[in-house]
Amino acid sequence: MKFALFSLMMNIPNAVTGEALTTQQKFQNVLKQAVLAEKLGFEAYGVGERHGEPFISSAPPVVLTAIAAQTSRIRLLTTVTVLSVLDPVRVAEDYATLDHLSGGRLELIIGKGNDPRHYPLFGITEDEQWDSLAERYELLKRLWNEENVTWEGKYRPALQQVTTQPRPFQAKIPIWHGSASSPLSTELAAKNGDPIFSSNGFHHMSKYKALIDHYRERWAHYGHDPKEAVVGAGGGTLYLANSSEEAIKRYRPYYNAFHSTDASKHNQSPYTDLEDNIKNGPALIGSADFVIEKILKYQEAFGHQVLSISVDGLTEAEQLEQIERFAADVMPVLRKEIPSTVWENVSKVQIDNVHKA
């Protein structure tokens, strides 16, 4: 299994200490996380996109470029790029620039977004989100794969013989499709032969498994080799301790604080409390042995090769503790237990690309 550390850059007062980071401090915190993740052997670091409080992650390409400048190996993911509301021309330009500045380490996860507040900001309705996403995705692919693109659609002005600059550094920038709520996303991914990343954040395993199963079914329907279908999945929030009882006690204030936010309420979590989430949901709260067992249970159901975790909301000291514990006590076991072909040859390709540039 491969591992990614993700952040939505949620900036709220710490639920235990009451400490509130300034915006500048939060940006520096994210940079430190990414550098540490690379040092400890994570394969990827991801920044999500949100538009509005308490998130400050409105510009992932800028943040990831700053991370690229302080790292050399780790893959840089967007989790997600809210393509349903963005101009594909601008996306093509911004992220191709990041692809160059990172030496070919960029991967996009696209989606319609998980916060309805962004629709009025960018001039579409919530009812249009899926059609908008599909149209903009098709245009983005053409802009990256073709020159002199002529195109006409609904959600942006027509294009005549357009070649965006810079051209991508990678021969093909990988595009994943975020999967959280609808088979429309898994259908789009399967049709185009792209990987998916299941959010696995707020609901029961069965909901996400149904979407992943749909993706695999439609993948085969479109004539792709079933062995080449790639799935990543979130692991929920992480909190490790020497015992599960200690982990639950230490994490409870954070759980209560996050689940009182508007962003959390929007997802309509079915769990009654933290214990219910740990028992029946994706939360990775407990001892290392408990967390390993739970991840293996989910992997048996999902068949995912990449796992993402998050330590958003914790103090910086706890973030450091959790990332180091996970890298030392959990990752080595899962690497042995779960094979993964994702990013197998990435390091060599990046080195070759840099030498050719």
Sequence and secondary structure as in RCSB ss.txt:
>XXXX:A:sequence
MKFALFSLMMNIPNAVTGEALTTQQKFQNVLKQAVLAEKLGFEAYGVGERHGEPFISSAPPVVLTAIAAQTSRIR
LLTTVTVLSVLDPVRVAEDYATLDHLSGGRLELIIGKGNDPRHYPLFGITEDEQWDSLAERYELLKRLWNEENVT
WEGKYRPALQQVTTQPRPFQAKIPIWHGSASSPLSTELAAKNGDPIFSSNGFHHMSKYKALIDHYRERWAHYGHD
PKEAVVGAGGGTLYLANSSEEAIKRYRPYYNAFHSTDASKHNQSPYTDLEDNIKNGPALIGSADFVIEKILKYQE
AFGHQVLSISVDGLTEAEQLEQIERFAADVMPVLRKEIPSTVWENVSKVQIDNVHKA
>XXXX:A:secstr
 EEEEEE  B    TTT     HHHHHHHHHHHHHHHHHTT SEEEE    STTB  S HHHHHHHHHHH SSSE
EEES EEGGGS HHHHHHHHHHHHHHTTS EEEEEES S TTHHHHHT  GGGHHHHHHHHHHHHHHHHH SSEE
E  SSS  EEEE  SS  SSSS  EEEEESS HHHHHHHHHHT  EEE   SS HHHHHHHHHHHHHHHHHTT  
GGG  EEEEEEEEEE SSHHHHHHHHHHHHHHHTTSHHHHHT    SSHHHHHHHSS EEE HHHHHHHHHHHHH
HH  SEEEEE TTS HHHHHHHHHHIIIIIHHHHHHHS   TTTTHHHHHHHHHHH 
